[in-house]
Amino acid sequence: MLKNRIKYVDKYLVLPYLALTLFSIIMIYSASSYSALNMYDNPHHYLPRQAIFVGMSYVLFTIALFFPLEIMRKKKFVMFGTALTFVSLVFLLIFGREIYGAKRWIETPFINIQPAEFTKFMVIWYLAYILSKKQKLINEDFFKAIVAPLILVVGIVFSIYIQPDTGSSFIIVIIAAIMIFASGVSPKLGFGFGFFGVSSLFGLTQLIRTFGTDLFFLDEYRYKRFLGFWDPFELAEGAGLQLVNSYYALSQGGLFGVGFGNSIQKTGYLPFPYTDFIVAIIGEEFGLLGIFILLSLFSLMVSRMILTAIRSKSAFNSLLSIGIASMFLIQSLINLMGVVGLMPITGVTFPFVSYGGSSLMVLSVSLGLVANVSARVNYQRAQSQLQL
C-alpha cells in the first residue's frame, strides 16, 4: 500500500511544492538580510529558521500523504478538532501577542503559532465532513442543510475578525461559499448567491468610502488600509507606504530583474519584504519573468488539486480537495492583489514562499492530504484500465 501511494501520487502536485519551498529558503534569505542585520545584527537570522520550517513541512507533508483518510471522516475526531479550534481562538484573544495592532499570535519558546492558519484547515475539514453527509438533503432542502455549517463558520469568522484579521476571515468566508456550492447546489442558486455576494461587496466598499470610521464595524486600523489602497501616493509616508514601494520594486525589476540579492526596496523602504510583500522583491530581483515562473508553478499545483477533486468518487475526498485548492487560490490572489494595488492590503502571505512557520506547515499538511487523495484516485483509475 505504501509503495502504491508513492507510485500513484500526482507528481505535478509534489514537484511544484518542492520547487517553491526550496526557492523560499533562498528568497527569504535575500529579502530579509537587511532587516535581520538591523534587528538582530545578523543578516542570516531568518535563513536557518526558514530551512528548519521547510524541513518540518516535508515531514508533515509525508505524514499527511500516508495518513488514513478514513479517520478524518469519523465524527468524534471532527468534533474534537472543531472544539480545539474554538479553544485556541479564545486563548488567542486572552493571551495572544499583539503586533502592529493585531492579536494574531500565540508565543511559544520555539515558534509563534498563528491559530488562524490552523482554523482555515479546520473549516475545510469540518465542511467536507458535514456536507458529504448531507448530499441528499442539500438537493432536497438547501437552506435547511447549510444552517449548522453556517452557524459554525460565522462564529469562527467573527472570532478571527475581531483580532483584527480581516484577510483570514475573508478567506474562510470565500472557502466556505465555494465548498457549499461545490457540494451539489443548482447552478441557478449558485449564480444568484454569487451575484448577491459581488453586489454586497461593491456596496460595502461604497459605504466605507462614504462613512469611513462612522461605521460600527470599521476601526481606524482597517480604514487606513482602505485609504492607502484608494490613494497610495497621496499617503506615501503613511497608509500608502507599502503599496507605493511595492510599485517601485516591481517597476525597478522590469523584465529580467536587477539580480539576486540586489533589491533596493528591501533595504528599509518596503516594510515586511520577506512576508506580505515577498512577491514584490521577487519581481525586483528576478523581474516579470521570475514572477511568471513562480505563478506558473503555483498554478500547475492548484490546477492539479482541482483535477483531483473532480476525479475523486468520494464526496468527502472531493470536497476536502476542492476546499484546500480554494484556500491556496484565494490566499495567493489576495496577496497578489494587495501587492499590485487591486485591493487593500490584508497581511495575507503568499503560500509556500513567504516567511512563516504556521502557514508553511498547515499548507504542507493540506497539500499532503490532496496528494493522498490523488494517489488513491490514480490507483483506482489504473485498476479500472487493467480490468478493461
Stockholm file with secondary structure:
# STOCKHOLM 1.0

chainA/1-388         MLKNRIKYVDKYLVLPYLALTLFSIIMIYSASSYSALNMYDNPHHYLPRQAIFVGMSYVLFTIALFFPLEIMRKKKFVMFGTALTFVSLVFLLIFGREIYGAKRWIETPFINIQPAEFTKFMVIWYLAYILSKKQKLINEDFFKAIVAPLILVVGIVFSIYIQPDTGSSFIIVIIAAIMIFASGVSPKLGFGFGFFGVSSLFGLTQLIRTFGTDLFFLDEYRYKRFLGFWDPFELAEGAGLQLVNSYYALSQGGLFGVGFGNSIQKTGYLPFPYTDFIVAIIGEEFGLLGIFILLSLFSLMVSRMILTAIRSKSAFNSLLSIGIASMFLIQSLINLMGVVGLMPITGVTFPFVSYGGSSLMVLSVSLGLVANVSARVNYQRAQSQLQL
#=GR chainA/1-388 SS CHHHHHHHSCHHHHHHHHHHHHHHHHHHHHHHHHHHHHHHSCTTTHHHHHHHHHHHHHHHHHHHHHSCHHHHTCHHHHHHHHHHHHHHHHHHHHHCEEETTEEEEEECSSCEECHHHHHHHHHHHHHHHHHHHTHHHHHHCHHHHHHHHHHHHHHHHHHHHTTTCHHHHHHHHHHHHHHHHHTTCCHHHHHHHHHHHHHHHHHHHHHHHHHGGGSTTCCHHHHHHHHHHHCTTTTTTTTTHHHHHHHHHHHHHTTTCSCTTCCSTTTTTSSSTTTTTHHHHHHHHHHHHHHHHHHHHHHHHHHHHHHHHHHCCCHHHHHHHHHHHHHHHHHHHHHHHHHHTSSCCCCCCCTTTSSCHHHHHHHHHHHHHHHHHHHHHHHHHHHHHHHC
#=GC SS_cons         CHHHHHHHSCHHHHHHHHHHHHHHHHHHHHHHHHHHHHHHSCTTTHHHHHHHHHHHHHHHHHHHHHSCHHHHTCHHHHHHHHHHHHHHHHHHHHHCEEETTEEEEEECSSCEECHHHHHHHHHHHHHHHHHHHTHHHHHHCHHHHHHHHHHHHHHHHHHHHTTTCHHHHHHHHHHHHHHHHHTTCCHHHHHHHHHHHHHHHHHHHHHHHHHGGGSTTCCHHHHHHHHHHHCTTTTTTTTTHHHHHHHHHHHHHTTTCSCTTCCSTTTTTSSSTTTTTHHHHHHHHHHHHHHHHHHHHHHHHHHHHHHHHHHCCCHHHHHHHHHHHHHHHHHHHHHHHHHHTSSCCCCCCCTTTSSCHHHHHHHHHHHHHHHHHHHHHHHHHHHHHHHC
//
